[in-house]
Every structure is written in C-alpha cells, then in structure tokens.
Amino acid sequence: MAFSLALIIILGLVADYLFKRLQLPGLIGMLIVGVLVGPYVLNFMSPEMMGVSGDFRKIALIVILLRAGFELRRDALRRVGRAAVIMSAVPAVFEIGGVMLVAPRLLNITYLEAAILGSILAAVSPAVVVPLMIDFMDRGRGSKKGIPTLILGASSLDDVFVIVLFTVFLGMYGGDQGNIFIQLAEIPISITLGIIVGIIPGYFLYRLFTKYDWRPPKRTMMVMGVAILLTWMESVCEAYVPVASLLGVMAIGFVILEKSEPIAHIISQKLKKLWIFAELLLFVLVGAQVNIHVAWKAGLAGTLVIFIGLIFRSVGTYVSLIGTPFDWKERLFCVVAYIPKATVQAAIGAVPLAAGVASGEVILAVAVLSILLTAPIGAIGIMIFGEKVLDYGELSMYRFKELREKLALPHVGERVRSKVSGSIWKVIEQKEVWLKDPAKAGSSEGALGLLPAIYLRYWRESKNTGAGKGKTLSYHYTQEDGLKQLEIFNASPLETLDPQMIRYRSQKTFYEFVSIDIPI
C-alpha cells in the first residue's frame, strides 16, 4: 500500500505539472495516471489500496466540499437560489428522457433499463466541477452574478436528485413499484435533513472556536472530523431516513463563514493546502476505478447515447436559466460546466450488474465510457469558457488573497514575536478594505483608483494587562510598500515623536517581526 501511495503522489504531481504546461487541467493527467496504474491496465495499485479507495475518495470529496461551503456567501446564494434548485432537477430529467429515447434502439435494451442508465449518466461530477468553480471564486471570476456559486449549489443538489431517481428505477426493475411516490418524497426530505445536520454542528463549532483560542490546524482537523462523522451518520441512518450528508458538509462551512469570516478564512486556507494531497488521491483513484476494457465494449453506440443525452441535458440547462440575468455566453458556460461525469458513475455504475439487471454489463460499459469522454472534455471546456466568459468583479476578493499571501500576514488569533524587542503581540482584528489611491486613477486598478489593503490590529500581550487593556497597534498593509497607514493607540512614549520618525521606526522594526510570524 505504501508503494501505491508513492505512485499516486509522484506520478500524479508529474502529470499535473505536464498537463498544466500544455494549458490543460491537471486533473485530466491525474485521471489518466489512475487508469494506467490501476488494476485494469498495468495493475500497479495494491489490492489494499483499491480496498480503501472508496474511503479515500470520500475524504478527498469532503475536503473540497468544505472549501465550497467556506466560499458560499448568503448574498450570492440569494441571487442564484431559485436557478440552483431548477438546475438541480430539470437538466437531469431532460438527459434521462434523451437516453430513454435512443438507448433502446442503439443498445437493444428495455425502456426501464434505459431509465436506469439515464439516471446513472445524468449525475454531474462534483469531483471535477467543484474544484474548478472554487478556483474561479478564488480569482474573483463570475463574482458579480454569482455563476460559480450557482453551479456549486446546483451540482450538489443534482447528485441527490439523480441518486434517488436511480433507486426508484432500480426498485421498479425488481418489482418494488408500490413505494414510488414515497421514494420521490425522499428527495426534499434528504436535502432538508442534510442541511440541518450540517447547520447544527457548524454553529457549535463556531461557538467552540470563539470560546477557545485553538491554533488553526486544530480547528481545521476538528471541522474535518465532524464532516467525516456526518457522512458516517448517513450510512447509519439510510435504513430509516435519507440524509444528504454532503450538503451538510457544505452547510458547516457556510455557517462558520456567516458567523465569523476571519475564522472561516483561516480554516479555508488550511483546507486549500490539504487539498493539494486530497486532489491527487481523488482523481488518481477515480481513474483507477475505470475499466477501459468494459468501456471499449460500449463502442460507437454507447458514445452516441452519451452525446445525445448531453444534447438533451444542455437544452435542459439552458431552459433552467431562462429568467436569470445571464447573457447567452454565461448560459453557455453553465451548459459546459454541467458536462463532466466521474464520481457518481464510478460509484454506482456497477450496481445494476450486481443487482441482476439483464443489461447490467452494457450499462456499466456506457457509464465507464462516459467518464473517459466527458471528464476531460468538460474540464477543458470549463477552463476555456470560464476564462473568456466570467467577469472580474471590480473589487475582487482575489486581490486580498493575493496580497495576504505575498506579505505573509498573520490571521486573527495568531501571535507574533518582535525580532527586535522580543515582545509578544496578538492579532485581534482584521478587515479587507479599499483605500483611495489617486496615482492609480484611470489605470488597470479601476476608474475609482482604489487600492486593496488589509487592516490588522495587534494587542501587546502582557502578564500585567488583561483583555481589553494595554497597548494596541493598527495598520493598513498594501502591495505597494507593505505599510500604507499607521495609527497608534495608548502609545504615549511615541506620541511626542515626529510622525515621520513614527512611520520609519514602525516600518523598520514592527513590520520585520510581522513578516516572521512566529506562533506562540
């Protein structure tokens, strides 16, 4: 298993680098590596690794869905809420209808078997879509109309809707047709319970983090532990009540973001670093699940079924966006973003065969083929169309993230030590603000001449001073000189000095120890 893990890391990173050099999404390279080293080609992956593949992929998916939750803002959800609900169902229904129309003739299967196949193909892949949407949101793309937020929310609901339909059709094949309406009622119940079981622990985590001054890694580990526990609860409760635990995972991040943006930002940054490893696990292991020998059996007929289904799906996606403020190019981007298939198809593609469905092998072959065709095509399409179509918000949050990374500034709750005096300071407040900069007026920074800056307030910790007392220092850091504006509170020894001396001394000493950022 250790050798398999080394292969995933080394070959996955190499493939990611090579594909990015070719201006292609790195995840395509990881998928190809997974196919090649998997049990169906070179068979370099140990049986132990394949045995725990499902758990690893679920943990990796939890990481990216948590990041998605920490990026979901209430105002953006309000703008796209109605469209997200419609997009979670209408495109899938259109695709299932399209597959049912052509699959019986092309694949020689029954209409019910075509419905089962359509419900497998109709699920969009969060493993492919969510990371790309997170990347756009990190860079401030589509922020004005909330398009990445729309696709994040809709794709998560889409999977819940489609999996319930798959269960209904599979039950009908087995003769269990008496509970169809009850099974359909599970869709809103599953969504509602999933959100509730995420909101409750999310609120308690927020209270825990504000009461106890934990280090950021411990906060991140606690959030991960609770999220994994939610997915375990889903498997325990599925015999009694349906729970969409992955929606609950996103709800945890959403609640913490609403209650405390600084805490949410810190955890999100830690998850971003964790995602580097989780991404390798997810996409390489998804590729390893693909049996290209089975996919080959689907042939041209299976390819036609997939693409005809995508045409119907595209029409359904475009119809879902009628009445939204998106122009035709933005709607086309949403259509492309709803193409990739991978996670769900790899998870449930073999279920009909195991359940004794007569055309189970054909269904599995088409499901596997859909991963090979749509995951790379969809990922490339999202990258190309997204760069051309999605707007840059005039006051993009991405500039603040860039600024923070460049200056290596500490976060709220972190402590730093002065290299000069050895005194300990704690960050007690932070804000992201825009400062007027006349020199930038009319330039690429915007017509208003605004300059992104991060406001930090520090408190000098001492045994002799309690909370709310003692010396505090406040700064605005910019990309130009690292220090735009200085305010000094309760600092009487410095008040008599020349303002220029205050600024010079602050830049020479205080800024040095901030850049060191030594946690205590």
BELRAZI-V212924 format. One line per field, one symbol per residue. ss: DSSP state (H for helix, E for strand, L for the rest). phi: phi as a letter, one per 20 degrees, with the letter a starting at -180 (. if undefined). burial: b if it has 16 or more other C-alpha atoms within 10 Angstrom, else e. Layout:
ss: ???
phi: ???
burial: ???
This chain:
ss: LHHHHHHHHHHHHHHHHHHHHLLLLHHHHHHHHHHHHLLLLLLLLLHHHHHLHHHHHHHHHHHHHHHHHLLLLHHHHHHHHHHHHHHLLHHHHHHHHHHHHHHHHHHLLLHHHHHHHHHHHLLLLHHHHHHHHHHHHHLLELLLLLHHHHHHHHHHHHHHHHHHHHHHHHHHHLLLLLLHHHHHHHHHHHHHHHHHHHHHHHHHHHHHHHHLLLLHHHHHHHHHHHHHHHHHHHHHHLLLLLLLHHHHHHHHHHHHHHHLHHHHHHHHHHHHHHHHHHHHHHHHHHHHLLLHHHHHHHHHHHHHHHHHHHHHHHHHHHHHLLLLLLLHHHHHHHHHHLLLLLHHHHHHLLHHHHLLLLLHHHHHHHHHHHHHHHHHHHHHHHHHHHHHHLLELLLLHHHHHHHHHHHLLLLLLLEEELLLLLLEEEEEEEEEEEEELHHHLLELLELLLEEEEEEEEEEELLLLLLLLLLLEEEEEEELLLLLLEEEEELLHHHHLLLHHHHHHHHHHHHHHHHHHLLLL
phi: .ffffffgfffffffgfffffemdffffffffgfffeffeceleefgffffdgfffffffffgfffffffdedffffffdgfffffffcfgffffffffffdfgefdlcfffffffffffffefeffeffgfffffffememffdmfgfgfgfffffgfffffffgfffffffenedfdffffffffffffffffffefffffffgfffeedeffgffffffffffffffffffffeffdbfceffffgffgffffffebfffffffffffffffgffffgffffffffeefffffffmfffffffffffffffffffffefneffeffffffffffeefcaffffedfefgffenfgegffffffffffffeefffffffffffffedffefgdfffffffffffelffdgnedcdffedmfdccfdbbbdcddfcgfegneffpfemedfbdeccdcefbfecefncneccccdecffcmbebcccdlcgfefeffgfffffffffdffffffflefd
burial: eeebeebbbebbbebbbebeeeebbbbbbbbbbbbbbbbbeeebbbeebbeebbebbbbbbbbbbbbbbbbbeeebbebbbebbbbbbbbbbbbbbbbbbbbbbeebebebebbbbbbbbbbbbbbbbbbbbbbebbbbbbbbbbbbbbbbbbbbbbbbbbbbbbbbbbbbbbeeeeeeeeebeebbbebbbbbbbbbbebbbebbeebeeeeeebeebbeebbebbbebbeebeeeeeeebbbbbbbbbbbbbbbbeeebbbbbbbbbbbbeebeebbbbbbbbbbbbbbbebbebbeeebbbbbbbbbbbbbebbbebbeeeeeeeebbbbbbbbbbbbbbbbbeebbbbbeeebebbbbbbbbbbbbbbbbbbbbbbbbbebbeebbbbeebbbbbbbebbeeeebbbbbbbbbbbeeeebbbbbebebbbbeeeeeeeeebeeebbbbbbbbbbbbbeeeeeeeeebbbbbbbbbeebbbeeeeeeeeeeeeeeeeebeeeeeeebbebbbebeee
